[in-house]
Amino acid sequence: MQHEWLIDVLADLKAFADASGMGASAAALDDASLVVLAEMTSLARASGQVGPTARDHDNQSGSVTYLLARRGHA
């Protein structure tokens, strides 16, 4: 996937936020990573790069609402 670098950047920002005592920012960056992963999955599925065998066991691995709801944010 061509957008994987976004996850690396968000992870670096989260690490900096954690080290700086910015817990809320770190949590928000963690949520942003989930959104990016969900969108990357959706884009890959739409382009045929990911088949049905790559789905999570809950069949909702590409749902941003589902991912955030599981974390108590939706």
C-alpha positions in Angstrom: 0.0 0.0 0.0 1.3 3.4 -1.0 0.1 5.2 2.1 1.9 3.2 4.8 4.3 6.0 5.5 1.4 7.8 7.2 1.3 5.2 9.9 5.0 5.7 10.6 4.6 9.5 10.8 1.6 9.2 13.2 3.6 6.7 15.3 6.5 9.1 15.6 4.2 11.9 16.5 2.4 9.7 19.1 5.8 8.7 20.7 6.7 12.4 20.9 3.4 13.3 22.5 3.7 10.5 25.0 7.3 11.5 25.9 6.1 15.1 26.3 3.3 14.3 28.7 0.6 15.1 26.1 -1.7 12.1 26.8 -4.7 13.5 25.0 -2.7 14.2 21.9 -1.2 10.8 22.0 -4.6 9.2 22.2 -5.9 11.3 19.4 -3.0 10.3 17.2 -3.7 6.7 18.1 -7.3 7.2 16.9 -6.0 8.9 13.7 -3.8 5.8 13.0 -7.0 3.6 13.2 -8.7 5.9 10.8 -5.8 5.8 8.4 -5.6 2.0 8.6 -9.3 1.7 7.9 -9.1 4.0 4.9 -6.1 2.2 3.6 -8.0 -1.1 3.9 -11.0 0.3 2.2 -8.9 1.7 -0.7 -7.1 -1.6 -1.1 -10.4 -3.5 -1.2 -11.9 -1.1 -3.7 -8.9 -1.5 -6.0 -9.0 -5.3 -5.7 -5.6 -5.4 -3.9 -7.1 -7.1 -0.8 -9.4 -10.0 -1.1 -12.1 -11.3 1.3 -9.5 -13.6 3.1 -7.8 -10.5 4.5 -10.9 -9.5 6.6 -10.8 -9.4 10.3 -12.8 -12.1 12.1 -15.6 -9.5 12.8 -16.0 -8.6 9.1 -15.8 -4.9 9.9 -12.0 -4.2 9.9 -12.5 -1.4 7.4 -15.2 0.4 9.3 -14.0 3.6 11.0 -17.1 3.9 13.1 -16.7 0.3 14.3 -13.1 0.8 15.2 -13.7 4.0 17.1 -16.9 2.6 18.8 -14.8 -0.3 20.2 -12.6 2.4 21.7 -15.5 4.3 23.2 -15.3 7.3 20.8 -18.3 6.9 18.6 
